[in-house]
Amino acid sequence: NQEIDWIALTRLIDLAGLGKREPTEVEQAFKASFAVSYYIRDEKIIGAGRAISDGVTSSVIYDVVVLPDCQGQGIGKLVMLDLLAQLPPRSVMLLSVPEKIGFYQKFGFNTLKTAMM
């Protein structure tokens, strides 16, 4: 188990444009997730992601983030591949900010016309 700096991860989530959160909320969400992935370089968290799942048929990926200065280096790809390897291969969905849709399409994801939130 890795020791995660929850304050740093909270800042990373904010820098990635996913909104302001409290470190205790981020810690609780990641610890309660079915799958997590962290990318740490020089003892600093620069990428992460998480997913919830029933472990059989349905999963949703959330909070895939990479430090803006480190984007374009394949870190997001490694986080996504790690998460997908931990999930059942049926019905994996994810939430994305509009400007990152192209990134997720590289993994075979398509936008849905019927999803609601």
C-alpha positions, 0 to 999 in steps of 0.5 A: 500500500502506498502512502498517499498525500491526500492534500496534494491529490486534492490540489491535483484534482482542483488543478485538473479542473474537476472542482474544489474538494476537501482532502477528507472527501478525496481520501474517503472517495478513493479508499471506498473505490473498487479500483484506484491508480496512482502515478508517483514520481520523486515521491510526488503524486502527479497522476491518479484515477479511481473507479466504482464497480459491482465487480461483475457487469458495471463500472464507472471511472472517475477523477482521472487527473494528471498534473498539468505540467506533466500532461502529454507524457503518457501518464494519463494513459498508464492510469487508464490502462491500470484502472481498466485492467482492474475492472470487469470488461463489461459496461465501463463508463466514465465521466469526462470534462468536454475537452478530454473526450478525445483522450478517452475515445482512444480507449474505445469510449464513445459519448452517450446520448442516453446518459443522465445525471 
